[in-house]
Amino acid sequence: MPEGHPLKYRELVEVLNAFGVVESRTGRGSRRMLYKADVEGLKQSYPIHPHSEHAEIHTHIIRAVLRRFKIPEESFWNRC
């Protein structure tokens, strides 16, 4: 399994965009929602709370996002 490393929030969102994941602000502080439509057209979502665009997101959170959206870790880390 590839080794991961922390990413800045903005970098994370840019890589996730390549896999069809989009970001939405929920309107309350720094809360954000990440969304991806699955094959049946249903939306999968994951809440994330960065304090800024440059906040560092740790690998355990990144791996949780990848599991939720069924993104292979190897493919994700190869794009970073």
C-alpha positions, 0 to 999 in steps of 0.5 A, spaced: 500 500 500 502 506 498 505 511 503 501 517 504 503 524 507 499 530 509 496 535 504 494 542 504 486 542 504 486 546 497 491 540 494 486 535 497 480 538 493 484 539 487 486 531 486 479 529 488 476 533 483 480 528 478 476 523 481 469 526 480 469 529 487 466 536 488 466 541 494 461 545 497 461 550 503 455 549 508 455 556 510 457 555 517 464 557 518 469 553 515 465 547 514 465 544 508 462 538 504 465 533 499 460 530 494 460 525 489 455 522 485 455 514 484 453 510 479 445 510 481 445 517 481 445 517 489 450 522 492 455 520 497 458 525 502 463 526 507 464 532 512 470 536 513 472 541 517 479 545 515 480 551 518 483 555 512 484 553 505 492 552 507 490 547 513 493 541 513 489 534 512 492 528 516 493 522 512 487 518 517 482 523 514 484 523 507 484 515 507 477 516 510 475 520 504 478 515 499 474 509 503 467 513 503 468 515 495 471 508 493 477 511 490 483 506 490 489 509 494 494 507 489 491 512 484 490 517 489 497 518 491 500 517 484 496 524 482 499 527 488 
